[in-house]
């Protein structure tokens, strides 16, 4: 009898441990009040202006200043530093400084013509626009490093530059993956785009025709891939080229970076019936499902940053052991792979 009771108590104890979960992640804002600033930086080496918008957590008056990890965000084709604000403000509310970079040549300025869709297609096909994007990210990290020691900079001394993440959508995901170590034909064979200062990445709707391991052989940081079962390239960007930079990517092809990452943890979120505009928001009226999808983008991405930039074990457990999968529910699928 005594042995039976002991086994029963042990089983209940183990069950309790299994059911015990870390703090749940949701789409609700975090503990920090958030503000933002806009700046125009100049990369003297390329004679190139780099506009940025920085979302940051406000320091609590009367308490010792906090140092925050940094996220660099890269917009999609035709976007700007003002886009994806729902991400920047949310991440900042959880203790991150989110720097949204605007890429000249593939930003909203391209559409200020009589034929904006034609201008977008042409901008997507210009190799220089693809080449400059990861260089913009590298420059942003360099410039933030300098600003962090500049007393005139509003956030000086508040950036933890040993904990940097990069994220992006569509053309911005291309940019993100290049920084993470992926090889794309338009960028050439050298690996100068890979930036070892970046510790984790989130890539939404990555455009790629690369269906082999070697294209992602040098990706050795954790990457969270997000897409949807209807995440086709917008028809307006379709191209006759067999290997376009951005257009012509089918929904199934967006899984390739995840499937071919062998040397780093990789996560994959696929929204059922989610399309290309889920992550950026729409120019027209939002769809009913967009809010639910974006809520999971917020909860999952924040947990990912906490796990890999703040080394939070509870966040890692929530991602890896079913917490986020339960949160996603019937909205889609979530899976992960670990290094081989």
N, C-alpha and C positions, 0 to 999 in steps of 0.2 A: 504493500500500500504506500509505504514511504517513498519507494522508488517511483511509483506511478505519479505521486504528487510532485516529486522533484522534476520528473520529465514534463509534467503539465506546466509547472511554473517556468521551466526553461523554454518550452515552446511558446508560452505567452510572452515571455521576455523577448525572444527572437522576433515574434510577430510584431511586437510593439516597436522594435528597432526598425524593422522593415517599413512599417507604416509611418514612422517618424520622418518628416520631410523638412528640408530647410525652408527658409522664408520663400514664399511664393512670389514670382515675378508677374507683374500685371502691366497694363497700359496706363495705370495711374501714375501721375508725376511723383518723382522722388522727393527727398527731404530738402533739397536746396532750391531757393528762389533763383530764377534764371534771368540773365540779361544778355544783350548782344552788342557788338560793335562791328563797324565796317571799316576796312582799310584798303588802300591801294598800294601794293608793294611793287618794286621794280627789280627785276633780275638783270643786273648790269651786264652779265656775261652774255645774255641772249638778247639784250635790248628789248625786253618783253615785260609788259605790265601784267601783274597777277592780282586781280581783285579778290578779296576774301571777306567772309562774314564769320565772326567768331561768337559762338554761343558759349557762355561760361556760367559756372555756379557763383553766386554771390557769397563772399565770405561772411561769416557770422560775426557781427560787431562784439567786441569784448573778448573774443576767443583767439587763440593762436592761429595764424594763417595756415591754411591747408594747401598742400601741393597735390595737383590733380593730373591723372594720366591724360594723354592727348589723342584725339581722333582726327584724322584728316579725311574729309569727304570730297569725292569727285562726282560731279553731276553727269547726267546723260547728254546725248546730242541735243542741242538747242536749249539747254538748261542754263542755270546761272547760280551764283552764290546765294540767291534768295530762295531757291528751291529746297525741298526736303527739310523744311524747317521743323516739321513734326519730329524728325529724328534728332536734329541738333538740340532742340530744346529739351526733349526727353532725356537724352544722354547727359546733358548738362545738369539736369535736375537730380541725377544719380551720381554726380561727382566726376564729370569728365569735361574737358575743354574741347569743344567740337569745332574744327576749323573747316569751313566750306569754301573750297577753292573754285574760282571761275576760270575756265579754259578758253582764252581767245581763239577764234578760228572755228570752234565747234560749240559756241555758246549761243545765247538767245539773240545776239546781234546779227547772226547769220540770217535770221528770219525777217529782218527789216528790209525786205525787197518786195517787188511786185509778185514774185513767184517763190514764196517761202519754202514750199515742199521741194522744189527743184534745187533751191539753195542748200537745203539740208542734205539732200542726196549728194550734191557736189562736195560739201564740207566733209561728209563721211568718207569720201573717196580720196581725199587729199592726204598722202602719207605724212606730211609735216604736222598735221593736226594730231595724228596718233602718236607721233614721235615726241611732240612737245608735252603731251599730257603727263606721262610719268616724270618728265623733267620738271614740270610744275610742282609735282608732289615733293620731289627731292629738294627743290629750291625752298618750298614752304617749310620743310623740316629744318633746313639750314638757317632760314631767316628767323624761325621761332627760337632756335638755339641762341641766336644773337640777341633777339628781343628779350629773352628771359633774363638777361643780365643788364638790360637797359632800364634804368630807374624811371625813364620817361614813359615807358610802356605800361599801360594800365594793369596788365597781368604779370608784370615782371616778378620772377621768383616763384610763381605759382604753377609753372608747368613742370611736370615730371616727365622729362624727355628720355628716361630709361624705359618708359611704358607707353609706346606709341602704337596706335592701331590705324589702319587705313580701310576705308569703305567706299563703295560706289555702286551706281546703278547703270546698266547697259554699257554705254561707252565708258562710263565711270567704273564699271566692273572690269572691263578690259584694262583700264588704267590700274586698278587695284591689283589684278592678277599679275600684271607686268612687274609691279613693285614687289609682289610676293615671290617672283622668280619664274613665272610662266614665260614661255617663248612664243612669240607671234611673228609670222613671216615679215610683216611690215616693219618690225622693229630691228630686223637684222639678226645676225647670229651672236652678237656679243651680249654679255650679261650685265651691262652697266646699269640697267634699270632696276635690278634687284637691289633693295636697300636693307641692309642688315639691322638698321635701327628700328625697323618695323617688326613688332612681335606677334601681331595677329591681324586678321583681315576678314571683312565681310563683303561678299560679292553677290550682287543682285542682278539676275538676268545677264549672265556673262555671254557675250557674243564670241563664238569660236567655231572654226571648222577643223580644229586640231583634234583628231581622234586617235591619239597615240600617247604612250607613257612618256616619251622623251620630251614632249612639249611642256610637261608639268614635273619633269624630273627634279628640277631645282626648287620646287615649292616645298619648303621645310618649316613653315610656320602654320599654326592652326588657321583654317579658313572655314567660314560659315557661308555656304552657298544657299541662295534663295531663288526660287523660280515658281512657275505654275504650269499646269497641264495645258494651258492655252497661251503660253508665253512665246508667241511667235513675234518675229521682227515686224514692226509696223509696215504695212504694205507700201506706205509712202516712201520707205527707205529701201525697198527692194532694188537689187542691182543685178545686172547681167553677168557681173564678174563671178567666176567660180570660187573665189576666195576673197570676198569683200571684208572690209575692216569691221563693219557693224551690221549691215543688212543681211537678209537671207537666212538668219539663224532660226531653225525650227525649235519647237519646245523641247523635243527629246535631245537635241544637240546641246542644250544648256546644261545637261547632266555631265558632260564630258570632263570638265575640270575636277569634279568630285570623283568620278569613276576612275580617273587616271592619276589621282594623287596617292602616292605610295609611301612617302617619307615624312608625313605629318598628319596630325589629327584632322579629319575633314567631316563637316556636318552638312546635311542636306535637308532643306525644308522645301516641299513641293505643295503648293496650294491647289486643291481640286477646283478646276475651272478658273484658276487665277490667270490673268493675262499680263501683258507687258506693263500696263499702266497702274497696276496694283501698288507698286512701290513708290512711284513718283507723284501720284495724284493725277487727275484728269483735267483737261482744259474744259470739258463739258461736265455735265452733272455727274456726281459720283454714283456708283452702283451700290446696291444695298449691301453687298458682301464686302466692299472695300474697307469699311470700318472694322469688321471682324478680322480681316486679313492683316490690316495695319496694326491692330492691337497685338497680334502674335509676332509681327515684325519687331514691335517695341519690346515685348517681354523677352523674346528669344535673344535678340541682339544685346540687350542690357545684361542678361545672364551670361552671354558669351564674353562680353568685355570684362565683366567682373571675374569670370573664371580664368581668363588668360592674360588680362592686363593687371588685375588686382590680386590674382592668385587666390581667389576665394573658393575654398573647397566646397562650401555649401552650394554655390552657384554651379560649380562643375558637377556636383552630384545631381542637382535639379535638371541639368541638361542631359547628363549621361544615363541617368537611372530611371527615366520615365516621367519626371515632373513636367517637362516641356511637352513631351508627347501627349500627355493627358490634356494639357492646355490647348494643344492644336486640335485634338479630338477628330471630328468628322470633317474639319476644314481642309485636311490634307494629310501628308505623310511626313515623317521625320526619321532620319537615320544618321548614323555616324560610323566612321571607320577609323581605325588606329594605325599607326605606322607599322609596316611589315618588317 
